[in-house]
């Protein structure tokens, strides 16, 4: 069986008894995500690689020069897949002459963009596309009509799976089970039940300090400066260095992390600290888009008494009243100007 490494192999043609034949430099592309559901074993990366290797080995007119793998990436999006983008860059550099996948769904599940690559991008670049189990090979124009139909079916499958996953998550969130990745600063996940929080006392003490200082009329900017002067790790750094979590905030891993006013505000308005589990704060606009909308307060799922409180409800309410007065005074000042 053929073997390969990460080095690009440049073999252009092969001879069979004097007949010189094109040997296509092929890229194997594998992808797996949670949307594959119960089929994760059969769709596993190793199974995809094995199928591609066996197919190329028997084909006679292909040379597998590199395998690209996006494990844990949805088939609905193309731009956020690092290995797919790397493959396209290699194609544009002329290092790849063809792409081979287990089936069309491994390339993508969104039928419009998937079809765009199969029908426009690859042909315009002279790229041969093969989807093994779907019997698609652009070199001999096989099953081109089926490819369009399969792309549409894959899209419909993703829509159905998205609804089921969203429905399951909603039921568990309404029961007060935590369904996100990381616990808020001041808590850690219960090692025996990942849907519950336990107090992280070291961080919780800083949360209490923030609430106390705010009620003592200390501005949030001054609170942030005080915490930085005390060399207290901000939430992102605390999760990485103390809790040993692979946490990355919106600013990215390389951004210098310090306490700032927005971080303080987020802690001051987080109802979770009263012992309530608050979820469904945002939701996707569409299953095809990564963009989310902020869910209004009245539509969020709030379940009281799901974990030990760090801040009493009385103190939390006082802080919210103070925040509202500050907002009102700030708006009045703007109107007067």
Secondary structure, DSSP 8 states (H G I E B T S, - for coil): -----SS-----EEEETTEEEE-EEEEEEEEE-GGGGGGTTTT-HHHHHHHHHHHHHHHSSEEEEEEEEEET--TT-STT-HHHHHHHHHHHTT--SEEEESSHHHH-S-HHHHHHIIIIIHHHTT-EEEETTTTEETTTTBTHHHHHHHHHHHHHHHHHHHHHHHHHHHHHHHTT---SSS--TTEEEETTEEEEEEE-HHHHHHHHHHHHHHHTT--HHHHHHHHHHTT---HHHHHHHTS------TT-TTS-----HHHHHHHHT-GGGGT-EEE--EEES-TT---EEE--GGGSEEETTSS--SS-HHHHHHHHHHHHHHHHHHHHHHHH-
